[in-house]
Every structure is written in structure tokens, then in C-alpha cells.
Amino acid sequence: MTPDRSDLLVDGPWEHREISANGLRFHAATAGDGPLMVLLHGFPENWWAWRHQLVSFAEAGYRVVSLDLRGYGASDHTPRGYDMPSLVSDVATVIRSLGSADALVVGHAIGGAIGWSLAATQPKLVRRLVAVSAPHPRRLRKAVMTDPAQLSASAFSLSFQSPWAPERMLVRDDARRVDELLHRWAAPGWPDEPTSAFYRQAMQVGNTAYCAMEYFRWAVRSVPRPDGIRYAASMRAPISVPVLQLHGSADTCVLPSSAQGSGEFVVAPYRWRLLDGVGHFPHEEAPERFDTEVLAWLADPEPDR
């Protein structure tokens, strides 16, 4: 039986809701009351990536919103709109639709890139930014262009550029490719079978695989085009909000050396933390360590530069 979006609405100490924003319907899991915190997942995940933080951050006094990005989970799956400016607009309008003037933004991988981009272009909407396994986009571009090791680690994104074949490969054999990528990028021991099964199921919902590929296609194909050039120019704006950057020492997708140095683009307080023995998914592989780092930083009124 083909999985349905309703299969992804897992019960827990959170509420599932729809948010109308940017002309689309977004699904989010929400919990807690207090300052707004928006959680943005990466590939190949969805809102459920933040299940641990929905509990711990809500208990710490935050209104936590774990969003399904455009094309993922139970959010609208549009045929286009996977360029970074559109994704930034999605998150900006979600924050406004939730009735908040700004938000604490926590983003993993692609979600982290959206967070960096939002902070650069609409800083008044970002109170603080936590970038997880996500270098500043300019730092990552430099690493891909100058470091053969990162170019090799990023080869998967080049394999996603051809039409149709990558998404078919992604869902073939019960989305076995999703399981392979999760294991390749994480430290040994993660994910367990139920976690892998959930993400494999989610990738088979509707045209999620196509939408997921479109993120990578725009990132590569736009580089020489006017839209990509405009986006790159917008990222020259210095980041003027406090940033915590968390990275796993065993990340084989985005190498730690590629992430280090992102502070060069931040003029506000900035903190770098390398989590030993953790791979590309710190918030899932080591949730207690991850949460401790984030909550301690958020409680610090003057985080270090």
C-alpha cells in the first residue's frame, strides 16, 4: 500500500496543525508556550526529526513549531518553488502567520541554509539562529570549490541533477536509498530500524522524492544563472543576529572542516561547538547533548563572540 500523508502524523505530546502562509498550506507539529522557536529539518527528513526537541524545548519554556518544509511530509507539494528565496519567504510568512514578530530559528542541513539565508536577508525576523550541520552558504560553496574531500562528500548532490532518475532511485525497493544515506552520514549505531522505516515511508508519500531533488537541482543549476547570482549577492550581508553553530565530528556529508570558519560572516555573538563522535544528525543521534548545548546558549544573555 502506498503511504499517505496521514501516516506521517505521529501521535505524541504535540499538536498537529496546518498553517496558511505564502499561498500554501504547511504542516507543523507544535508544543509548549513562550517565545516562538521554529525548527527546520534537512534531507531526507521531515518534522519528525525534531521529536525529541518538541518535548525538551517545550518543557524549557518555548513555543516550539516543527515545520514540514515545502514538498515534504504533510505540507503542500508544489511543482516549483524550491529556490532559496522562495524557501526563505515560506519560513518568513510562517513566522508572521503564527502572529510573532520574530523567532528563534533552528535549522539542520538544508533547513540550516534557509536559516542562514533568512538571517542575512530578513534579520528582524530572527531573534537567534542555531545552524546544525549547516555551514554558512558562502563557506560551503568555497569548501566545495577548493577542498577535494568536500567535493567528494557532496558528489551525491551532483547525482541528483538528472531528471526523473534520481527520485525513482530514491524510492526503489522501499526507499532503500534513504536508509543507505542515513547510515552513511551518521555515526555508527544510528538510525535504528523504526527510524529508518519512518523516513523511508515518508519519502514514498506522493511526489516527495521529486520535491526533495528539486532543492538540490536549484542549488547546483542556479549558480551561473541570474537568480543564483542574485541569491549569492544577498548572502554577502553580514549576519547580525547571534549564532550557535553545532556540528558532528563524524559528519561525512558536510565535513567539519567545511563548516568551520562560518563565523567569518557573523558580526553578532557567535559560538562554534563540535560534538565528538556524532555524525550529520546531532539532534537525533545525541539529543540530550544537543539539547544541553542549545538550551545553555539560549539561556546566556550575552553569548560569546
ABEGO torsion letter per residue (X at the ends): XBBBAAAABBBEBBBBBBBBBGGBBBBBBBBEBEBBBBBBBBOBBBAAAAAAAAAAAAAAGBBBBBBBBBGBEABBBBABGABAAAAAAAAAAAAAAAGBABBBBBBBEAAAAAAAAAAAABAAABABBBBBGBBBAAAAAAAAAABAAAAAAAAAAAAAABBGAAAAAAABGGGAAAAAAAAAABBBGOBBAAAAAAAAAAAABEAAAAAAAAAAAAAAAAAABAAAAAAAAAAABBBABBBBBBBBAABAABBAAAABGAAAABABBBBBBBBBGBBABAAAABAAAAAAAAAAAAABABBBX
